Amino acid sequence: MGHFNHSLGVATVNTNNAMAALTPTRAAATELTHLAGVPVLDVPSQFELLQQGYPVEDVYLVKAGIIKLIRLDEDGNELIVGLRSAGAVLGAASAILHKPHPVSGITLSRCSLYRFPVRAFLGMVKRGDDLCWHLHRVHSGEVYDQANQMIGLKYRSARQRVENMLWDLAKSSEEAALKSIKLEVPLKQREIAQLIGITPEHLSRVLKQLEDDGILLRVNGSLNLIDLEKLYHFTDA
């Protein structure tokens, strides 16, 4: 695995429930006028951007791609905290609070990122640049979506949670505008189950139901979403 700071040890997946899935970013990076002169960093899949327990050296604004946030326990078991996509800001809270990063950030696909050294990032925030407003919007969106995710675990069925996650992944893809897409899910089945708080066995049953209902088709490890509009997805309250 590639990395900027320290290497990440091999970990097994703990299938206990996780509270967060893909967080749709409510503010696009393209809205930021100050990014014109900021170089874009392209990194491959399985690249470690941030490591749990270490101070952040850089803050990243995601232009494209998906990043997995994970937490390792003392036994090396992995808990998926969430996924982040275009528009997300990584490392900002730790940089502002001068605290070690609580999770590791691993790319799940090829990613394009704006990279800000911590000192430069803090200077932009203190000056009140448009990056500061974007940061407020991103953090507000995360708080809002985390509340919705907790509500989903309590009040929405396993099938609804699966469909909502597929909807979020589809909308973060380059083919989001299409009615049907081929979705390359960059997660193992047990990881998907962990994100939405169900067992891998139950996830298999739900995916089979969606196939039987003509909503998706599984082909060689990919999910062909036949009609996106048939997917249940959480709406704003």
C-alpha positions in Angstrom: 0.0 0.0 0.0 1.3 3.4 -0.9 1.5 6.1 1.8 2.8 9.6 2.6 3.6 8.9 6.3 3.7 5.5 7.8 2.8 2.0 6.6 -0.4 0.4 7.7 -0.3 -3.1 9.2 -2.5 -6.0 7.8 -5.9 -6.0 9.4 -8.9 -8.2 9.5 -12.4 -6.9 9.2 -14.5 -6.7 12.3 -18.1 -7.2 11.3 -19.6 -5.2 14.2 -22.0 -2.5 13.2 -20.7 0.8 11.8 -22.7 4.0 12.0 -21.7 5.7 8.8 -21.8 4.9 5.1 -20.9 7.1 2.1 -21.3 10.7 3.1 -22.6 12.7 0.0 -20.7 16.0 0.1 -23.1 18.9 -0.1 -20.6 21.4 -1.5 -18.6 20.8 -4.7 -14.9 21.6 -4.8 -15.5 23.3 -8.1 -17.2 26.2 -6.2 -13.8 27.2 -4.8 -12.3 30.0 -6.8 -8.9 29.9 -4.9 -8.1 26.4 -6.3 -7.1 27.6 -9.7 -3.4 27.7 -8.7 -3.4 24.6 -6.4 -1.8 21.6 -8.0 -3.8 18.4 -8.2 -2.3 15.2 -6.7 -3.2 11.9 -8.4 -2.8 8.8 -6.3 -3.6 5.1 -7.0 -6.0 2.8 -5.2 -5.0 1.5 -1.8 -2.9 4.6 -1.0 -2.7 5.7 2.6 -3.4 9.5 2.9 -3.8 9.7 6.7 -2.8 7.3 9.5 -4.6 6.8 12.7 -2.8 8.1 15.8 -0.4 10.5 13.9 -0.5 14.2 13.4 -1.6 15.3 10.0 1.0 16.9 7.7 -1.4 17.7 4.9 -5.1 18.4 4.5 -6.8 17.0 1.4 -9.8 18.2 -0.6 -11.1 15.4 -2.7 -11.6 16.3 -6.4 -12.5 12.8 -7.5 -12.5 9.2 -6.2 -13.5 7.4 -3.0 -11.6 7.1 0.3 -12.3 4.6 3.1 -11.9 5.8 6.7 -11.0 3.0 9.0 -10.2 2.5 12.7 -8.0 -0.3 14.0 -8.4 -1.8 17.5 -5.5 -3.2 19.6 -6.0 -6.6 18.0 -5.7 -5.2 14.4 -9.4 -5.6 13.7 -10.7 -3.0 11.3 -13.8 -0.9 11.7 -15.0 1.1 8.7 -16.0 4.5 9.9 -17.2 5.8 6.6 -16.5 6.6 3.0 -15.7 10.0 1.5 -16.1 11.2 -2.1 -15.7 14.3 -4.2 -15.9 17.6 -2.2 -14.9 16.0 1.1 -12.1 17.5 3.2 -9.8 15.1 5.0 -7.6 15.9 8.0 -9.1 19.4 8.6 -10.4 18.7 12.1 -7.1 17.2 13.4 -5.2 20.1 11.8 -7.4 22.8 13.4 -7.4 21.0 16.9 -3.7 20.1 16.7 -4.7 16.5 17.6 -3.7 13.1 16.0 -6.0 11.8 13.3 -8.5 9.3 14.9 -8.8 7.2 11.7 -6.7 6.1 8.7 -7.7 7.3 5.2 -7.2 4.7 2.4 -8.1 5.3 -1.3 -10.5 2.8 -2.7 -10.0 4.0 -6.3 -7.7 6.3 -8.2 -8.2 9.7 -6.6 -7.5 13.3 -7.5 -6.9 15.5 -4.6 -6.0 19.1 -3.7 -3.2 18.9 -1.2 -2.6 21.7 1.4 0.3 21.6 3.9 -1.2 22.1 7.4 0.4 25.6 7.8 -0.9 26.9 4.5 -4.4 25.3 5.2 -4.6 27.0 8.6 -3.6 30.3 7.1 -6.4 30.0 4.5 -8.9 29.2 7.2 -7.9 32.1 9.5 -8.1 34.5 6.5 -11.6 33.4 5.9 -11.0 32.3 2.3 -13.8 30.5 0.5 -12.2 27.2 1.5 -13.3 28.1 5.1 -16.9 28.4 4.0 -16.6 25.2 2.1 -15.3 23.5 5.2 -18.2 24.7 7.3 -20.6 23.3 4.6 -18.8 19.9 4.5 -18.8 19.5 8.3 -22.4 20.6 8.5 -23.3 18.0 5.9 -21.5 15.3 7.7 -23.3 16.1 11.0 -26.7 16.1 9.1 -26.0 12.9 7.3 -24.7 11.1 10.5 -28.0 11.9 12.1 -29.9 10.5 9.1 -27.7 7.3 9.2 -28.5 6.8 12.9 -32.2 7.2 12.1 -31.8 4.7 9.3 -30.3 2.1 11.5 -33.2 2.4 13.9 -36.2 2.9 11.6 -35.3 1.8 8.1 -35.2 -1.8 6.9 -32.0 -3.6 5.8 -33.2 -3.4 2.2 -33.8 0.3 2.4 -30.3 0.8 3.8 -28.7 -1.3 1.1 -30.6 0.5 -1.6 -29.6 3.9 -0.1 -25.9 3.0 -0.1 -26.1 1.8 -3.7 -27.8 5.1 -4.6 -25.0 7.1 -2.9 -22.3 5.1 -4.6 -24.0 5.5 -8.0 -24.4 9.3 -7.5 -20.7 9.6 -6.7 -19.7 7.8 -9.9 -18.8 9.4 -13.2 -22.0 7.9 -14.7 -24.3 9.5 -12.2 -26.5 11.2 -14.8 -27.4 7.9 -16.5 -30.5 5.9 -15.7 -28.6 2.6 -15.5 -25.0 2.1 -14.7 -22.4 -0.5 -14.1 -21.2 0.0 -10.6 -17.8 -1.2 -9.5 -18.1 -1.4 -5.7 -14.6 -1.0 -4.2 -15.6 -2.9 -1.0 -15.8 -6.6 0.0 -19.3 -7.8 0.8 -18.5 -8.0 4.5 -17.3 -4.4 4.5 -20.6 -3.3 2.8 -22.5 -5.2 5.5 -20.5 -3.6 8.2 -21.2 -0.1 6.9 -25.0 -0.5 7.0 -25.2 -2.6 10.1 -26.3 -6.1 8.9 -24.6 -9.5 8.5 -22.9 -10.5 5.2 -25.4 -13.3 5.0 -28.4 -11.0 5.2 -26.7 -8.7 2.6 -26.6 -11.6 0.2 -30.3 -12.2 0.7 -31.1 -8.5 0.1 -29.0 -8.4 -3.1 -30.8 -11.5 -4.3 -34.2 -9.8 -3.7 -33.0 -6.8 -5.7 -32.0 -9.1 -8.5 -35.4 -10.9 -8.4 -37.1 -7.5 -8.5 -35.2 -6.4 -11.6 -33.4 -3.6 -9.9 -29.8 -4.9 -10.3 -27.8 -7.6 -12.0 -24.6 -9.1 -10.6 -22.1 -9.9 -13.3 -18.5 -10.9 -12.6 -18.2 -9.0 -9.3 -19.9 -5.9 -10.7 -23.3 -4.6 -9.9 -25.4 -3.5 -13.0 -28.0 -1.1 -11.6 -30.8 -1.4 -14.1 -32.9 1.5 -13.0 -31.5 4.0 -10.5 -34.9 5.6 -9.9 -36.2 2.4 -8.4 -33.7 2.5 -5.6 -34.9 3.7 -2.3 -32.8 6.7 -1.0 -33.0 8.8 2.1 -34.5 12.2 1.4 -34.0 15.4 3.4 -36.4 15.8 6.3 
